[in-house]
Amino acid sequence: MQLLQIEVSGIQQFIFESNRLREWRGASALLSRMDHQVLDDVIAGTPVEKIRSRGGVAVLRVPSDAPNEVTVE
């Protein structure tokens, strides 16, 4: 078993460069969708297990015998 961490970069930079609440809300909604819907769709049907996914950071459990590359359609 291996653990894999995936992070969305640039979140803090975006927050500090923009002072518009509407932009923050939109970005927050996109991160939430990635955490709860997109990631689940990507790993569905694979042996990968989501351990944690919040705030643009996901931790996945990947079996040691899993292929090195995954094709997502």
N, C-alpha and C positions, 0 to 999 in steps of 0.2 A: 504494500500500500504506500502511496505517496500523497502528500498534501500539495495542493496548488493554490496560490493566492493570485487573484486578478484584481487590479486596481484601476479606477478611472482617474487619469491624471488631470491636473489643472483645476481642481475644484476650488481650492482656497484662492488661487490666483483670480479665478473668475469672480468669486465673491468680493474680493477686495478691489477689483477693477470696475465693478458695476455697483451702482448704488440704487438701482431700480428694483423695487419689490416685485414687479411683474416678471422681470427676467429671472429673479431668484426662484419664484414660484414655478416658472416653466422649467427651469433646470432641475429643480427638486422633483417635479413630476416625471421628468425623463429618467432621473436616477432611480426613482421608485419603480418605474416600469421595467427598467433594466434588472433591478434586484428581484422583482417578483414575477415577471412574465417572460421577458426575453431570455434570461438565463435558463429558466425552466424549460422553455421551448428548445433551446440549443442542446441541453443535456438529455432531453427525453429520448428514451430508447437506447441510451448508452449506459455503461456500467459506472458512470461518474455519479457521485452523490454530493449534493449541496449540503455543506455543514452550516455555513453562515453566509448571508448576503444582505448587507445594509450599507447605506451611504456611499455606494460606489465601490465597495470592497467585498469581494466574494472569496470564500475559502471552500475548496472542493476536495473530496477524497477520490483519488484515482487509483484503481487497481494497478499493481506493478506490471501485470501482463497486458495492460491496455496499449493500443497502438499509439505511436508518437504523434500521429496526425489524425485529425478528425475533419471530415468534410461536412459542411452544413449547407443545406439547400434551402 
